[in-house]
Amino acid sequence: MINFRYHVVSLVAVFLALAVGIVLGAGPLKGTIGDTLNSQVTQLRSEKDALRSDLDQAQQGESYRDTVIESLLPQELSGLLPGERVAIVVAGDGAGDLVSALQDAVSDAGGTVSGRVTVTSKWLEGQGSDLVAAAGALPSAAAGAGILVPSESPSASASPESSASASASAEAARASDSLASALVDALAGGDSGAAGAAAPADVLASLKSSNMVDAGQVASDAQEILVVVGSKLARPVTDSGPLDSSTKAQRAAENRAVESVVRATGDVGAGTVVLGPADSAQDIVSLIRADDDLSGEVSTVDGPSTPLAVLLTARALAAEASGQHGAYGVDGMAQGGAALPSYVPVEPGDGSGSAAPSGAGSGQ
């Protein structure tokens, strides 16, 4: 039974333990505890200084590397893309400076940027009704127009809500494919082989009117298509935990839109290079590399906005011109890709585009 005497004894024990702790801490253990703490603080401070020094050296090394590569770019790019016409498709924000550097690189390599088109957030966010309306507004003779077909009949066991959701999702996917087919065909000159094909200018005007793309002056005769994925599109898989369902859906829609464009390039026979981050398995570059069909048809380059990424992309375009596909960049190497796309420079006046590369250029 707990009584007053029990409480008194408990309080006395507590104060006695506190007193013993104070005496020991201020007496025999004072030096040991103080020395231990001081030693740990000194060690941590030393480790922090060493890490700071290593970081500074690494940053200086990267800066030096970029400076050297940038100084060598004119020599490395010279004659790399003689007469090649390259259309640039930008998906997502955060790639402005990189795209400008790539445009300069194509020009320095002897090629021409035939046009630059930016896929808008309205397309990337994948709102089904918007995509279907934009696809329906395409000129009737445009490649991709009219490929929207009635959805399959829902399964008898599926609920009406899930059937409607699946049907809407499938319809949005088909609409995205339709828009991508029309866009790529227009960039490549409407060379789909269809009689009475819609004029590329009319297709691009329709896409701009639907706010699916932003496009400047576009010469519709691209031989190669460069897809640049902005860093703000490729978000980390997790920030503070697993992605919520709406963010997963948005990310899937973004990847689906870019993938539609990449797949459509095969229909017009254009050499294709996709440049963007590959930090996670959900980034579009990683998804392409994991797809056996796509990875065997296009080249991918991962890396930040550095002169090295510009060099790799230009050489990947040259390799694509001769039918060589590969995975390049840090993550590309980790997955068995090549360190650098190989090629044989074309002799001045050849005019035949890049010759077949010497050695294996494919990293797949």
Residue pairs with C-beta under 8 A, 6 or more apart in sequence:
25 33
65 308
66 306
66 307
66 308
69 306
69 307
69 308
69 311
70 307
73 105
73 108
73 307
73 310
73 311
74 108
76 311
76 314
76 315
77 105
77 108
77 109
77 311
77 314
78 108
78 109
78 110
79 109
79 110
79 345
79 346
79 348
80 109
80 110
80 111
80 314
80 315
80 317
80 318
80 343
80 345
80 354
81 106
81 109
81 110
81 111
81 314
81 317
81 318
81 321
81 354
82 109
82 110
82 111
82 346
82 348
82 350
82 351
82 353
82 354
83 110
83 111
83 112
83 351
83 353
84 106
84 109
84 110
84 111
84 112
84 223
84 224
84 317
84 318
84 321
84 353
84 354
85 111
85 112
85 113
85 114
85 219
85 221
85 222
85 223
85 224
86 106
86 111
86 112
86 113
86 114
86 222
86 223
86 224
86 225
86 226
86 317
87 113
87 114
87 115
87 116
87 117
87 187
87 188
87 218
87 222
87 224
87 225
87 226
87 270
88 99
88 102
88 103
88 113
88 115
88 116
88 117
88 225
88 226
88 228
89 117
89 118
89 119
89 183
89 187
89 225
89 226
89 227
89 228
89 261
90 99
90 116
90 117
90 118
90 119
90 228
90 230
91 118
91 119
91 124
91 227
91 228
91 229
91 230
91 233
91 254
91 257
91 258
91 261
91 284
92 119
92 124
92 229
92 230
92 231
92 232
92 233
92 234
92 254
93 230
93 232
93 233
94 230
94 231
94 232
94 233
95 228
95 229
95 230
95 231
95 305
97 305
98 228
98 275
98 305
98 309
98 310
99 116
99 228
101 305
101 307
101 310
102 226
102 228
102 275
102 310
102 313
102 314
103 113
103 116
105 310
105 311
105 313
105 314
106 112
106 113
106 314
106 317
107 113
109 314
109 317
109 318
111 317
112 219
114 187
114 218
114 219
114 220
114 221
114 222
115 187
115 215
115 216
115 217
115 218
115 219
115 220
115 222
116 215
116 216
116 218
117 183
117 187
117 204
117 213
117 214
117 215
117 218
118 213
118 214
118 215
119 212
119 213
119 257
119 258
119 261
120 211
120 212
120 213
120 214
122 130
122 211
122 212
123 130
123 131
123 134
123 176
123 179
123 212
123 213
123 257
124 233
124 253
124 254
124 257
124 258
125 250
125 253
125 254
126 172
126 176
126 250
126 253
126 254
126 256
126 257
127 172
128 168
128 169
128 171
128 172
128 175
130 210
131 172
131 175
131 176
131 179
132 148
132 171
132 172
132 175
133 210
134 175
134 179
134 206
134 207
134 210
134 211
134 212
135 144
135 145
135 148
135 174
135 175
135 178
135 179
136 148
137 206
137 209
137 210
138 144
138 145
138 178
138 179
138 182
138 198
138 203
138 206
138 207
139 145
139 198
139 199
139 202
139 203
139 206
140 146
140 198
141 194
141 196
141 197
141 198
142 182
142 185
142 186
142 197
142 198
142 202
142 203
142 206
143 181
143 182
143 184
143 185
143 186
143 190
143 192
143 194
143 197
143 198
143 267
144 177
144 178
144 179
144 180
144 181
144 182
144 185
144 264
145 178
145 182
145 198
147 174
147 177
147 178
147 181
148 171
148 174
148 175
148 178
149 174
151 167
151 170
151 171
152 167
152 170
154 163
154 166
154 167
155 163
158 166
172 253
173 256
176 256
176 257
176 260
177 260
177 263
177 264
179 207
179 212
179 260
180 257
180 260
180 261
180 263
180 264
181 260
181 264
181 267
182 203
182 206
182 207
183 203
183 204
183 207
183 212
183 213
183 261
183 264
184 225
184 261
184 264
184 265
184 267
184 268
184 270
185 191
185 192
185 197
185 200
185 203
185 264
185 267
185 268
186 200
186 201
186 203
186 204
186 207
186 218
186 220
187 200
187 218
187 220
187 222
187 225
187 270
188 220
188 221
188 222
188 223
188 225
188 268
188 269
188 270
189 200
189 220
189 221
189 222
190 197
190 198
190 199
190 200
190 203
190 220
191 268
192 267
192 268
200 218
200 220
201 218
201 220
204 213
204 215
204 218
204 220
207 213
207 215
208 214
208 215
222 270
223 270
223 271
223 321
223 353
224 270
224 271
224 272
224 273
224 317
224 320
224 321
225 265
225 270
225 271
225 272
225 273
226 272
226 273
226 275
226 313
226 317
227 258
227 261
227 262
227 272
227 273
227 274
227 275
227 276
228 275
228 276
229 258
229 274
229 275
229 276
229 277
229 283
229 284
229 285
230 276
231 276
231 277
231 304
231 305
233 254
233 258
233 276
233 284
234 276
234 277
234 279
234 280
234 283
234 284
234 285
235 251
236 279
236 280
237 243
237 280
237 281
237 282
243 251
251 282
254 284
255 282
255 284
255 287
258 274
258 284
259 284
259 287
259 288
259 294
262 272
262 274
262 288
262 294
262 298
263 294
265 272
265 298
266 272
266 297
266 298
271 299
271 317
271 320
271 321
271 323
272 297
272 298
272 299
272 320
273 298
273 299
273 300
273 301
273 313
273 316
273 317
273 320
274 284
274 285
274 288
274 298
274 299
274 300
274 301
275 285
275 300
275 301
275 302
275 303
275 309
275 313
276 283
276 284
276 285
276 302
277 283
277 285
277 302
277 303
277 304
278 285
278 286
278 289
278 300
278 302
278 329
278 331
278 332
279 331
280 286
281 287
281 290
285 300
285 301
285 302
285 331
286 331
288 294
288 295
288 298
288 300
289 295
289 300
289 327
289 332
289 335
289 364
295 325
295 327
295 364
296 325
296 364
297 325
298 320
298 325
299 316
299 319
299 320
299 324
299 325
299 326
299 327
299 328
299 341
300 326
300 327
300 328
300 329
300 332
301 309
301 312
301 313
301 316
301 328
301 329
301 332
302 328
302 329
302 330
302 331
302 332
303 309
303 312
303 329
303 330
309 329
312 328
312 329
312 340
312 341
315 340
315 341
315 342
315 343
316 326
316 328
316 341
318 341
318 343
318 354
319 325
319 326
319 341
319 342
319 343
319 354
319 357
319 361
321 353
321 354
322 343
322 353
322 354
322 355
322 356
322 357
323 356
324 341
324 342
324 343
324 356
324 357
324 361
324 362
325 361
325 362
325 364
326 332
326 337
326 338
326 341
326 361
326 362
326 363
326 364
327 335
327 336
327 337
327 338
327 363
327 364
328 337
328 338
328 339
328 340
328 341
328 363
329 337
332 338
332 363
333 339
333 363
335 363
336 363
336 364
337 363
337 364
338 360
338 361
338 362
338 363
341 357
341 361
342 357
342 358
342 359
342 360
342 361
343 354
343 355
343 357
343 358
343 361
344 354
344 355
344 356
344 357
344 358
345 355
346 352
346 353
346 354
346 355
